[in-house]
Amino acid sequence: MGVREERAARAEVRLAQARQVLDELNFLDRWRTVGDPVVVGSVALGAVVRPDVDLEIYTGSPSIRDGFGVVADLAEQPKVRAMRYKDERDRPSRGLYWRLDYELTPEETWHVDMWLFPSGPAHGSSTELTEAVAGALTEGRRDAVLAIKEEAVGRGTRAHGHWVYQAVIDEGVASYAEYVEWLGDRDVWEHTDWRPKPA
């Protein structure tokens, strides 16, 4: 098995683990009591390296009470070790945020980020971006993303969200060193309206 195949195999294992986390805690059905949940980010794109899952939930009017109703039930489940919450409705994210830490095994804890957003096209969400990236993510580009992410983790850092996809898809970046050079001093937490060039 070659290097690319080994990377792809590791990503498949991580993807299966992410799905296991979603299934064991019944995330999607729990959030359907509030709105329409969508898996986004690396799990949706099959480019999982870090033990993270991203969910967005869309509803007519995001409610702190409704959100806490769901996460309170989640917090009572075995192996849920921590929760956190932020109200970002008056900030660029424009949503309610919860994070759950789930001990999939004694050696590894997965983090699940959950955003509760208002429904409608006015919200610049990751769902639309994820769909656009999926349409532009060839196997070669996915391998480059995985290679960059894996080296970042090996160095004790991370390749942030949409930036790594933008670097690979639009600029042809193929290594961690190239990614760091391209990223420069950009604010990695900056909100983006970027959409990829089609494959």
Buried (B, 14 or more C-beta within 10 A) or exposed (E): EEEBEEBBEBBEEBBEBBBEBBEBBEBBEBBEEBBBBBBBBBBBBBBBBBBBBBBBBBBEEBBEEBBBEBBEEBBEEEBBEEBEEEEBBEEEBBBBBBBBBBBBEEEEBBBBBBBBBBBEEEBBBBBEBBBBBBEBBEEEBBBBBBBBBBBBEEEEEBBBBBBBBBBBBBEEBBEBEBBBEBBEEEEEEEEEEEBBEEE
